[in-house]
Amino acid sequence: MGTLLCAMAGALLPGALPALAPAAHAQALSELSCRALWVQRNAVYAERGYCFKTADAIATFGERCFPPYGQLTPSQQRYVDEVKAWEARKGCR
């Protein structure tokens, strides 16, 4: 579901990103809006069963909450960290 939402929001697909070169990652992420970055970041957590608490996240991703409860793999964590860095660069809240 998270991947579909990312595609609908015009964001990148997390599963496709490891095939991109690091410069392509940065270029692609740099072009996303704050909202698209938020969707991109949280789609990774949604795919891993994170228990969302905010109304916006639940409305966007549904009631997830299944094992591994948002615990990310090392590559997913690196990707989320990269998205967070772009959110910070853009001044996203």
N, C-alpha and C positions, 0 to 999 in steps of 0.2 A: 504494500500500500504506500509506503513512504517514497519508493522510487517513482511510482505513478504520480504522486503529488508533486514531486520535484519536477517531473517532466511537464506537468500542467502549469507549474509556477514559472516555467522557463529556466529552471535551475539545472544544474548538472546532475548526472546520475552517479551516486557514490560507487557503485560496483564497476563503472566504466573508468573511473579515474586512475586506478593503478597503472593502466596501460598508457596514460599520458606522461610525457616528459615533465619534470618539475617546472620548467618554464611555462609549459602549456597549462599546468594546474594554476599557476599564479595568474596567468593571463585570463583564463576562464573565470576564476574567482573574482578577479579585479573588476570584471564587467557586471557582476551581480549587484542588485539592490540590497539594502539592508534586510528587507523582508525575504528575498530569495536566499540570502545567506542564512537567515534564521531557519527557513524551511530546510535548506540543505543540511545544516548541522543537526537539527532535530530529527530529520528523516533517518539519520544513522542510528540515533538512539531508539527511534520507533521500531526499526527493523530488529533491534536487539531486546525488545520487550520492556523498554523503560516505562515506569509508572508516572505518566505526566500528571501534574497537579493543577496547572493553570487552565482556565476555560478555553483560551485561545489554542493551546497545544492539544487539548482533548478534542476541540472542534475540528482541528486540522488533521490530527493523526488517529483519532478515536481512542477508545479505552484500551490501551495496550496492557501492560503489566503481566508479563510472562517471563520465565527463565530465559536468558540470564539476567533479566531485570536491568537492562541498560549497560551491563558490563561490556566494554568494547575490547576488540582485539587490538594488538599493538598498531597495526596498520590503520584501523579505524580511528584510534586515538590520535595518531599523527595527522590524519585528514581533518578530524574535528579541531585539533589545535591550529591547523592551517586556516580553516574557516574562521575560527575565533580571532586569529591575528588580522584577517581581512576585516572582520567586524570592528575591531579596535581601530584599524587604520582609517576606516570610513566614519568612525564616530557613532556607530550603531549603538543603540541602548540595549 
